[in-house]
Amino acid sequence: MIFGINATKSAIIVAETRGAGSRFLITSIRSIPFQVRFGDDLAELLRRFGALLNHKGKGAGSVVALLKCSSGRFGSCLEAIKGEAMVELAAFQHGLRVIKVAPQSLKKSLGCATDQKWRDRANELFNPGGKRQNWSKGAIGAVAVAFKVAGE
């Protein structure tokens, strides 16, 4: 199983997937909401994500594919960066390998046209017709990183 993860300002988006290529399958998409006001909030996020890994991540070869937070002037917010850190810590505590994926690398792995954005291509591939529940920008990122890691 590959857990595709996208940390946002207010949630960790988790796409549980399996298979690769034409057999790539999204089994579920869930959101783990969080706020970062106090240290206890981060501890609660760590506990909740760890509980998910305890329940779902016991299979041999389970991997966490993590969409890296951006840096720089238009980079990710501090809350998302903290969420990403909690995901890495929980994965480490559960003995799962974390593969960090840069957003820039997704264009090639998704087969984007020259001027096409990776989010638009991922939306075409994994949510044609907009029928999937819990679909958001966060879900697009989580599924895209899982797909990239599955194909490697």
Buried (B, 14 or more C-beta within 10 A) or exposed (E): BBBBBBBBBBBBBBBBBBBBEEEBEBEEBBBBEBEBEEEEBBEBBBEBBBEBBEEBBEEEEBBBBBBBBBEEEEEBBEBBBBBBBBBBBBBEEBEBEBBBBEBEBBBEBBEBEEEEEBBEBBBEBBBEEEEBEEBBEBBBBBBBBBBBBBEE
